[in-house]
């Protein structure tokens, strides 16, 4: 059996990315729950790496099941169905449709290393701290 995955807040994910040295700007708290999201906390921010810059949205929920429901709803929503969506533990991470793959991969990798890898021995935990 696997150890349970942690439950986090959107602000925890943002702090972790900042601790790892990810360049973050334009942080905005998003009001939730809303007509679109049933999340308990949400934050939107820009990530810059080299000459690449794009926007990410992190939403967190009381449970992974609730995050899964919103991930499904996002796939049918006119605004969000073209966004990139990643669910891990009780969090959803969305990025704009034209976000460079390298930027998506960097952010998603850091989040996976933070939320899943320490609890699953088959995943490497190589993301260094600052």
C-alpha positions in Angstrom: 0.0 0.0 0.0 1.0 3.6 -0.7 1.3 6.4 1.9 -1.5 8.9 1.5 -0.7 12.0 -0.6 -0.7 15.3 1.2 -3.5 17.8 1.0 -2.2 21.3 0.3 -3.3 24.9 -0.3 -2.7 26.8 -3.5 -0.5 29.2 -1.5 1.7 26.2 -0.4 2.3 25.3 -4.1 3.2 28.9 -4.9 5.6 29.1 -1.9 7.3 25.9 -3.0 7.8 27.2 -6.5 9.3 30.4 -5.1 11.6 28.4 -2.8 12.9 26.5 -5.8 13.8 29.8 -7.5 11.1 29.8 -10.1 10.6 33.4 -11.2 7.0 34.3 -10.3 5.2 37.7 -10.9 1.7 39.1 -11.0 0.3 36.9 -8.2 -3.5 37.3 -7.9 -5.8 35.5 -5.5 -8.8 34.1 -7.4 -12.2 34.2 -5.6 -13.5 30.6 -5.1 -15.8 28.8 -4.9 -17.3 30.3 -8.0 -19.6 29.4 -10.9 -16.6 27.7 -12.6 -14.6 26.3 -9.7 -15.6 24.5 -6.5 -12.1 25.0 -5.1 -11.3 26.2 -1.6 -8.3 28.3 -2.6 -7.0 29.6 -5.9 -4.1 31.7 -7.1 -3.0 32.8 -10.6 0.5 33.9 -11.4 3.0 34.4 -14.2 6.1 32.2 -14.5 9.2 33.4 -16.4 12.0 31.2 -17.5 14.5 32.8 -19.9 12.5 34.6 -22.6 9.4 32.4 -21.9 6.5 33.9 -19.8 3.1 32.5 -19.2 0.2 32.3 -16.8 -0.7 29.5 -14.4 -3.7 28.9 -12.2 -3.5 26.7 -9.2 -6.7 25.6 -7.5 -6.9 23.4 -4.4 -9.8 21.4 -2.9 -10.8 19.5 0.2 -10.2 16.3 -1.6 -8.7 14.8 -4.8 -12.1 13.7 -5.9 -13.4 17.3 -5.9 -10.3 18.4 -7.9 -11.1 15.6 -10.4 -14.7 16.8 -10.8 -13.5 20.3 -11.7 -10.8 18.9 -14.0 -13.6 17.2 -15.9 -15.8 20.3 -15.9 -12.8 22.3 -17.3 -12.5 20.0 -20.2 -16.0 21.0 -21.3 -15.8 24.7 -20.4 -15.6 27.1 -23.4 -12.8 29.1 -21.7 -10.8 26.4 -20.1 -11.1 23.4 -22.5 -8.0 24.5 -24.4 -5.9 25.1 -21.3 -3.4 22.5 -20.2 -4.7 20.8 -17.0 -2.7 18.7 -14.5 -4.3 17.2 -11.4 -2.2 16.0 -8.6 -3.4 15.2 -5.1 -6.0 17.8 -4.2 -4.7 20.4 -6.7 -5.4 21.4 -10.2 -2.8 23.3 -12.2 -3.8 25.0 -15.4 -1.7 26.9 -17.9 -2.7 29.0 -20.9 -3.2 27.1 -24.2 0.0 28.5 -25.8 2.3 28.0 -22.9 5.6 26.6 -24.1 5.9 22.9 -23.3 9.3 23.5 -21.6 7.6 25.9 -19.2 4.7 23.5 -18.5 7.1 20.7 -17.9 9.2 22.7 -15.5 6.3 23.8 -13.4 4.5 20.4 -13.5 7.8 18.6 -12.6 8.4 20.8 -9.6 4.8 20.2 -8.4 5.0 16.5 -8.9 8.3 16.4 -7.1 6.8 18.3 -4.2 3.4 16.6 -3.9 3.9 13.0 -5.1 7.5 11.9 -5.3 8.2 11.9 -1.6 5.3 9.5 -1.1 6.0 7.2 -4.1 9.3 5.5 -4.1 9.2 4.8 -7.9 9.4 8.6 -8.6 12.8 10.4 -8.3 13.0 13.3 -5.8 15.7 15.2 -7.5 14.3 18.8 -7.4 16.8 20.7 -5.3 15.9 23.2 -2.7 17.3 26.8 -3.0 
